[in-house]
Amino acid sequence: DLVTAFDRVTDAKRRIKVAKNGLLPGLDVSLDYNPTSDPGDTTPGINWDRRRWSSSVDLDLPLDRKAERNVYRASFVGLERARRAEELVRDRARLEIYEAWRALDQEKVSFRIAEDGVALANRRLEEQLLLAELGRGEARDLVDAQEDLVDAQNLRTGALIDHTLARLRLWRDMGILYI
């Protein structure tokens, strides 16, 4: 998209040059050479001794070029429009990259929190297992600790997936993800 917007600006600059050329005076010169045959000659062929020359000069002075002038002015308007469009595309691309970068950072923090949750659930399960060995723990607390560990692991897996997707979106927005 950025390259297309840049090409549109380049095309608008070319249109200005073409419109400027339309304001210049024009000079057309033409020469014509025609060999002719005799009117009473019955032999096929061309008599190169008989010939007809003609020439013309056409000068087009830029006296009344209102339409060309309007095209020239419109080409400047088109250039400014293309420049604004290019700037808008560039700003949108920059904004998409910033948003993707922020999302990647947020997902990284979420993953770290999920890692801490798994570590905490592991410690709680170990504590409940030790209490069960000593005969002080309850079965319900042990089952809750196991469920909490599974939930924490699921959250960590989801956070890892979200982080990976955020990274891929960033690569896509930066234009470095090729499929």
Secondary structure, DSSP 8 states (H G I E B T S, - for coil): -HHHHHHHHHHHHHHHHHHHHHTS-EEEEEEEEEE---TT--SSS--TTSEEEEEEEEEE-TTS-HHHHHHHHHHHHHHHHHHHHHHHHHHHHHHHHHHHHHHHHHHHHHHHHHHHHHHHHHHHHHHHHHHHHHT---HHHHHHHHHHHHHHHHHHHHHHHHHHHHHHHHHHHHT----
